[in-house]
Amino acid sequence: MMRSKRNPLVVLACVVLTVGTAIPAAMAQTASVLRIGIQDDPDLFDPARAYSFVGRIVLTSMCNKLVDTAPDLSFVPQLALSWDTAPDGMSVTFKLRPGVKFSDGADMDAEAVAFNIERNLTLPTSRRRSEISAVDRVEVIDPLTVRFQLKTPFAPLVAQLSDRAGIIASPKALQNPAGFDADPACSGPFKMLQRVAQDRIVLVRDPLYWDRDHYHFDRVEYRVITDPTIRLVNLRTGQLDLAERVLASDVGAIKANPTLKVIVGPSLQYVGITFNIANGTGMSPDFSKSAALREAFSLSIDRDAINQVVFDGNAVPGNQPMPPGSRYYAPDRPVPQRDVTRAKALIASNGTLQPSLTLNLQNNADQTQVGEMIQAMAREAGIDVKLQALEFQTQLQAQSSGNFQASLIGWSGRVDPDGNTYTLLGCTSPTNDGRWCAGAEPDLLAGRAEVNPTKRISEYHAAFRTILGANPIIYLYYPPLIVATTAKLVGFTYHPDGLMRLRDVR
């Protein structure tokens, strides 16, 4: 997505660094420490089971993938030096980087790749299964060559392998009876030293890393600071070196401060309202059964007002899985204007008197303000919205278990549209928390298998029309990715996927 154009899309990232961990005096005098503050505490680091965006941020410093994404959203080698797709599209062969060691000393080789991919496909709790479900098996050709045999041609494969599905972790660590998170081991510039829940994650340089000469910090500390105002205060006072998810209202003041730098960049993320359609018994009796009520809810919301009030105009109002500027965006489905009269008519025709809904949201400044605006707007259309603010991991758990009616939540976005659609709305996808399963499925599957770019666009446009007609997710906006750093930090390169690469950062 967005390979030919940069547009003011946006993503909510999550990272801020802090100092403050007690370390020996001798080490404190010599160790170089990068302090990053993150808005949320990650859920899991197990690549097959992890779900949160902030977890992806930390994993970027711990675990290499087969393929990485460049700032222009092209795909570049990481653990795989090259890849070649067979003429019939039924297999992809990867040549691996030689001499790579995991942080536990084991070799990263073709056997390790096969183990990771097969685990992603077979682990009952894997969230990666739907992302690479077209993979039939992985063949080990030689120690540095693997071939992915496919059930059907699968256009998004390389894109999926540039994210958690392509992380190759140590098989020994993955088979730890205590779980991968107890002692994670990958090939990455840093390895885990300490984790204190809801407080900090401390990484140290991995001396075995194949590209270690390009990493210049002995230690990286991720500090969980949920309040963006406090994160910015920590940055201003020198307690942090980098802060993500800065409030748009603070951008002007940061630009005026010569000791700080700020980046307001496009991203792949969207924020929307996911409805519980058929997950367990927690769904709303009104909104789970009626697409008309969900449409009325959507029409009650003024997306432009949310952008101006909450984001100072830095976000992009939206109504689709892919943002304007992406070649997959469906121009025949423009962002709807607020229409309270039409919303009231839909509610009346549905025969529901004052429909009600509990909306889960994250207990941070942005989402609280957005939720309160949505609540007030919906009230004018006759919809009673109760807000339930939750800690981020609690919100994710509620979605996964089906203990929610609707959830205001962001999705960090993927380069390929498959990662924004089938991953969240595919009938058998483990990350389809709302359990919606309807007419878009054939087009989503066809889009996965179609390798012709023009035909893929057509398939996804058809799927989007079905999705937007049913509103299992009300897409609201593409938030800006705002990152602030100390002016002393150099070498940091912005990536629209919101993940922080620390290569050559000093």
C-alpha positions in Angstrom: 0.0 0.0 0.0 1.1 3.6 -0.7 4.1 2.4 -2.8 3.6 5.0 -5.6 2.4 7.9 -3.5 3.0 9.3 -0.1 -0.2 10.6 1.4 -1.1 11.9 4.8 -2.3 8.6 6.1 -1.5 7.8 9.5 -0.8 5.3 12.2 -0.7 5.3 15.9 2.6 4.1 17.0 3.7 3.4 20.5 7.2 4.0 21.8 8.9 6.2 24.3 12.1 5.5 26.1 13.2 6.2 29.6 16.0 5.7 31.9 15.7 4.8 35.4 16.5 1.1 35.7 19.0 0.5 38.5 22.3 -0.6 37.1 25.8 -1.0 38.5 27.8 2.3 38.8 30.6 1.1 36.6 28.1 0.1 33.9 26.2 3.3 34.2 29.4 5.3 33.4 30.2 3.3 30.2 27.1 1.8 28.8 25.3 3.8 26.0 21.5 3.6 26.7 18.6 4.5 24.4 15.5 5.2 26.3 12.2 4.7 24.4 8.7 5.3 25.9 5.9 3.2 24.7 2.2 3.8 25.3 1.2 0.3 26.0 2.6 -2.8 27.6 3.0 -5.5 24.9 0.9 -8.6 25.2 3.2 -11.5 24.1 6.5 -11.8 22.2 5.9 -15.3 20.9 5.7 -14.5 17.2 2.9 -17.0 16.6 0.7 -15.7 19.3 1.5 -12.0 19.6 -1.2 -9.5 18.7 -0.4 -5.9 19.8 1.2 -3.2 17.7 3.5 -2.2 20.6 4.7 -5.8 20.7 5.7 -5.5 17.0 7.8 -2.4 18.0 9.8 -4.3 20.6 10.1 -7.4 18.5 11.7 -5.3 15.7 14.7 -4.8 18.0 14.8 -8.5 19.1 13.8 -10.6 16.1 14.7 -10.5 12.4 12.2 -11.6 9.8 12.8 -13.3 6.5 12.0 -10.0 4.8 11.8 -6.4 6.0 10.0 -3.3 4.7 11.9 -0.3 3.5 10.8 3.3 4.1 9.2 3.4 0.6 7.3 0.2 1.6 9.3 -2.0 -0.8 10.5 -5.4 0.5 14.2 -5.8 1.3 16.3 -8.8 2.4 16.8 -9.6 6.1 17.3 -13.2 7.0 16.5 -14.2 3.4 18.9 -12.8 0.9 16.6 -13.4 -2.1 13.4 -15.1 -3.1 12.1 -16.5 -6.3 8.5 -17.3 -7.3 7.8 -20.3 -9.6 6.2 -19.4 -13.0 3.0 -21.1 -11.9 2.9 -19.2 -8.6 2.7 -22.4 -6.6 6.0 -22.1 -4.8 8.5 -19.5 -3.5 12.1 -20.4 -2.9 14.2 -18.4 -0.3 18.0 -18.2 -0.1 19.0 -17.6 3.5 21.8 -15.4 4.9 24.8 -17.6 5.9 26.5 -17.5 9.3 23.5 -16.2 11.3 23.2 -17.2 15.0 20.3 -16.9 17.4 21.0 -15.2 20.7 21.1 -18.6 22.4 24.0 -19.6 20.1 22.0 -22.0 17.8 22.3 -21.7 14.0 19.6 -19.9 12.1 19.1 -22.3 9.1 16.6 -23.8 6.8 15.4 -26.3 9.5 14.7 -23.4 11.9 12.7 -21.6 9.2 10.7 -24.7 8.5 10.0 -25.2 12.2 8.8 -21.6 12.7 6.5 -21.6 9.7 5.0 -25.0 10.5 4.4 -23.9 14.1 2.7 -20.8 12.8 0.4 -23.0 10.8 -0.3 -25.7 13.4 -0.2 -24.2 16.9 -3.8 -24.1 18.1 -3.4 -20.6 19.5 -1.5 -19.2 16.5 -2.6 -15.8 15.2 -0.5 -16.3 12.1 -2.4 -19.2 10.5 -4.8 -17.0 8.5 -1.9 -14.8 7.4 -0.1 -17.7 5.6 -2.9 -20.2 5.3 -2.0 -20.7 1.6 1.2 -22.4 2.6 1.0 -26.2 2.3 4.4 -27.1 3.6 8.0 -25.8 3.8 10.7 -27.9 2.1 14.3 -27.8 3.3 16.4 -27.9 0.1 19.7 -27.5 1.8 20.9 -25.7 5.0 20.5 -22.3 3.4 17.5 -22.9 1.0 13.8 -23.3 1.8 10.9 -23.7 -0.6 7.4 -22.7 0.4 4.9 -25.0 -1.4 1.5 -23.3 -1.7 -2.0 -24.7 -2.0 -2.8 -21.9 -4.4 -0.9 -18.8 -5.7 -0.7 -16.4 -2.9 0.2 -12.8 -3.8 0.6 -11.5 -0.2 3.2 -14.1 0.9 6.3 -11.9 0.9 4.3 -9.1 2.6 3.1 -11.4 5.3 6.7 -12.7 5.8 7.8 -9.1 6.4 5.9 -9.1 9.6 5.4 -11.5 12.5 4.7 -14.5 10.3 8.2 -14.1 9.0 10.0 -13.9 12.3 12.4 -16.8 12.7 13.0 -17.5 16.4 15.2 -20.2 18.0 13.3 -23.5 18.0 14.8 -24.3 21.4 13.3 -21.1 22.8 10.0 -21.8 21.2 9.9 -25.3 22.8 10.7 -23.9 26.3 8.1 -25.5 28.6 7.8 -22.2 30.4 6.9 -20.4 27.1 8.9 -18.3 24.7 8.4 -15.1 26.7 10.2 -16.6 29.6 13.5 -16.6 27.7 13.0 -15.3 24.1 15.8 -15.9 21.6 15.9 -14.7 18.0 18.4 -13.3 15.6 18.2 -9.5 16.3 20.4 -6.6 17.3 19.3 -6.8 21.0 18.1 -9.6 23.3 15.9 -9.6 26.4 17.5 -8.7 29.8 14.5 -7.8 31.9 10.7 -7.3 31.7 8.6 -5.6 34.4 5.0 -5.7 33.6 3.3 -2.3 33.0 6.7 -0.7 33.6 9.7 -1.5 31.4 11.3 -3.8 28.9 15.1 -3.8 28.9 17.2 -5.2 26.0 20.9 -5.5 25.7 23.1 -5.7 22.6 23.5 -9.3 21.2 27.2 -9.9 20.5 26.2 -12.8 18.1 24.1 -10.6 15.8 25.2 -10.8 12.2 24.8 -7.0 11.6 26.1 -5.9 15.0 28.5 -3.2 13.7 25.6 -1.0 12.7 24.0 -0.9 16.2 25.6 1.6 18.6 23.7 1.2 21.9 24.6 -1.3 24.6 21.1 -1.1 26.1 17.6 -0.2 24.9 15.0 0.5 27.5 11.3 0.6 26.6 9.3 2.4 29.2 5.5 2.0 29.4 4.1 5.5 29.8 0.4 5.5 28.9 -0.1 9.3 29.3 1.2 11.2 26.2 1.6 14.4 28.2 3.9 12.6 30.7 5.8 11.0 27.9 6.5 14.4 26.4 7.5 15.8 29.8 10.0 13.0 30.1 11.4 13.8 26.7 11.7 17.5 27.4 13.5 16.9 30.7 15.9 14.4 29.2 14.5 11.3 30.8 13.6 9.9 27.3 15.4 10.0 24.0 12.4 9.2 21.8 8.7 9.4 22.3 6.0 8.0 20.0 2.3 8.7 19.8 2.8 12.3 20.6 -0.4 14.4 20.7 -1.1 16.4 17.5 -1.8 19.4 19.7 1.9 19.3 20.9 3.5 19.4 17.5 3.8 23.2 17.3 5.5 23.5 20.7 7.9 20.7 19.9 8.9 22.3 16.6 9.6 25.5 18.5 11.9 23.7 21.0 15.5 23.6 19.6 16.3 20.7 21.9 13.7 18.4 20.2 12.7 17.1 16.8 9.4 15.8 15.6 8.2 13.7 12.7 4.5 13.8 11.5 4.4 11.1 8.9 2.0 9.0 6.8 1.3 5.5 8.0 -0.7 2.3 7.3 -2.9 2.4 10.4 -6.6 2.9 10.7 -8.8 3.4 13.8 -12.4 2.1 13.7 -15.2 0.5 15.7 -15.3 -3.3 15.6 -18.7 -4.8 16.3 -19.2 -8.2 18.0 -21.3 -9.9 15.4 -21.2 -13.5 16.6 -18.4 -14.0 19.1 -19.7 -15.7 22.2 -22.6 -14.1 24.1 -21.3 -10.6 24.7 -22.7 -9.0 21.5 -25.2 -6.2 21.5 -28.7 -7.6 20.8 -29.4 -4.5 18.7 -26.2 -3.9 16.7 -25.0 -7.4 16.2 -28.1 -8.3 14.1 -28.7 -5.2 12.2 -26.5 -3.7 9.4 -29.0 -0.8 9.2 -28.3 0.1 12.9 -24.6 -0.1 12.2 -25.0 2.2 9.2 -27.0 4.6 11.3 -24.2 4.7 13.9 -21.7 5.4 11.1 -23.9 8.2 9.7 -24.2 9.8 13.2 -20.4 10.3 13.4 -18.7 13.5 12.0 -15.2 12.2 11.0 -14.0 15.6 10.0 -14.9 17.1 13.4 -12.9 14.3 15.1 -9.9 15.0 12.9 -10.0 18.8 13.7 -10.7 18.5 17.4 -8.5 15.6 18.4 -5.8 15.7 15.8 -5.6 19.3 14.7 -6.3 18.3 11.2 -3.3 15.9 11.0 -5.4 12.7 10.6 -7.2 11.6 7.5 -10.9 10.8 7.8 -11.7 7.4 6.4 -14.3 4.7 5.8 -12.3 1.8 4.3 -9.6 -0.7 5.3 -7.1 1.0 2.9 -6.6 4.8 2.9 -6.9 7.3 0.1 -3.7 7.3 -1.9 -3.5 3.5 -1.8 -4.1 1.9 -5.2 -6.5 -0.4 -3.4 -8.7 2.4 -2.2 -12.2 2.3 -3.7 -13.0 5.8 -5.0 -16.7 4.9 -5.6 -17.1 4.6 -1.8 -16.1 8.1 -0.5 -16.1 9.0 3.2 -19.8 9.6 4.2 -20.8 13.0 5.6 -22.6 13.1 8.9 -26.3 12.7 8.3 -28.4 12.6 11.5 -31.7 12.7 9.6 -30.8 9.6 7.6 -29.5 7.9 10.8 -32.8 8.5 12.6 -34.7 7.2 9.6 -32.7 3.9 9.6 -33.3 3.5 13.3 -37.0 4.0 12.9 -37.3 1.6 10.0 -35.5 -1.0 12.0 -38.1 -0.8 14.7 -35.7 -0.4 17.6 -36.5 2.2 20.2 -33.3 4.0 21.3 -30.8 1.3 20.5 -28.0 1.1 23.1 -24.4 0.0 22.8 -21.4 -0.4 25.2 -18.2 0.8 23.4 -14.9 -0.4 24.8 -11.9 1.9 24.4 -8.4 2.3 25.6 -7.9 4.6 28.6 -5.7 7.1 27.0 -6.1 10.8 26.1 -6.8 10.4 22.3 -9.2 7.5 22.5 -11.1 9.0 25.5 -11.7 12.2 23.6 -12.7 10.4 20.4 -15.1 8.1 22.4 -16.7 11.1 24.1 -17.3 12.8 20.8 -18.8 9.6 19.3 -21.0 9.3 22.4 -22.3 12.8 22.0 -22.9 12.5 18.2 -24.7 9.2 18.5 -27.0 10.6 21.2 -28.2 13.2 18.7 -29.3 10.4 16.4 -31.0 8.5 19.2 -28.3 6.0 20.0 -27.3 5.5 23.6 -23.6 4.8 23.9 -22.0 3.7 27.1 -18.2 4.1 27.2 -16.0 1.5 29.0 -12.4 2.6 29.3 -10.0 -0.3 29.7 -6.3 -1.0 29.9 -5.0 -2.0 26.5 -4.4 -5.7 27.2 -7.7 -6.0 28.9 -9.4 -4.5 25.8 -7.6 -7.0 23.5 -8.6 -9.9 25.8 -12.2 -8.8 25.9 -12.3 -8.7 22.1 -10.6 -12.1 21.7 -13.0 -13.8 24.3 -16.1 -12.1 22.8 -16.8 -10.2 26.0 -17.6 -7.0 24.2 -20.4 -5.3 22.2 -18.2 -2.9 20.2 -14.6 -1.8 20.5 -12.9 1.5 19.4 -9.5 0.3 18.4 -6.7 0.9 16.0 -5.1 -1.5 13.5 -1.4 -0.9 12.7 -1.9 -1.7 9.0 0.0 -3.7 6.5 1.5 -3.0 3.1 -0.7 -5.5 1.3 -4.5 -5.2 1.6 -4.8 -8.8 2.7 -3.3 -7.8 6.1 -6.1 -5.1 6.6 -9.0 -7.3 5.4 -8.8 -11.1 5.5 -6.7 -11.0 8.7 -9.5 -9.2 10.5 -12.6 -10.2 8.6 -11.9 -13.6 7.1 -14.4 -16.2 8.2 -11.7 -18.5 9.7 -9.2 -15.9 10.7 -8.3 -16.2 14.4 -8.0 -12.4 14.6 -11.6 -11.9 13.3 -12.7 -10.9 16.8 -16.2 -9.8 15.7 -16.8 -13.2 13.9 -18.4 -11.5 11.0 -18.6 -13.8 8.0 -20.5 -12.7 4.9 -20.4 -12.0 1.2 -16.9 -10.4 1.1 -15.2 -13.7 1.7 -15.0 -15.0 -2.0 -13.5 -11.7 -3.1 -11.0 -11.6 -0.3 -9.9 -15.1 -1.1 -9.8 -14.3 -4.8 -7.7 -11.2 -4.1 -5.2 -13.4 -2.1 -4.7 -15.7 -5.0 -4.7 -13.2 -7.9 -1.2 -12.2 -9.0 -2.3 -9.7 -11.7 -2.2 -6.2 -10.0 -5.2 -4.8 -11.9 -7.4 -7.9 -11.2 -6.4 -7.8 -7.6 -7.6 -4.2 -7.3 -10.9 -5.2 -8.8 -11.3 -8.1 -6.4 -10.6 -6.0 -3.3 -12.9 -3.2 -4.5 -15.7 -5.8 -4.7 -14.9 -7.0 -1.2 -14.8 -3.4 0.1 -18.3 -2.7 -1.3 -19.6 -5.7 0.6 -17.8 -4.8 3.8 -18.9 -1.2 3.8 -22.5 -2.3 3.1 -22.5 -4.5 6.2 -20.3 -2.3 8.5 -18.8 -5.1 10.7 -16.2 -2.4 11.3 -16.9 1.3 11.1 -13.7 2.8 9.7 -13.2 6.3 11.2 -9.8 7.8 10.4 -6.1 7.1 9.6 -4.3 8.7 12.6 -1.0 10.5 12.2 2.2 8.8 13.3 3.9 11.5 15.4 7.3 10.7 16.8 9.4 13.1 18.8 13.1 12.7 19.7 15.8 14.6 21.4 17.8 16.8 18.9 20.9 14.8 19.8 19.5 11.6 18.3 20.7 11.1 14.7 20.3 8.4 12.1 16.6 7.7 12.9 14.7 6.9 9.7 10.9 7.1 9.6 9.0 4.1 8.4 5.3 4.3 7.5 4.6 0.9 9.2 5.4 2.6 12.5 8.1 0.2 13.5 11.3 1.6 14.9 14.5 0.4 13.3 17.6 1.3 15.3 20.2 0.5 12.7 22.8 3.3 12.5 20.9 5.4 15.1 23.3 7.2 17.5 
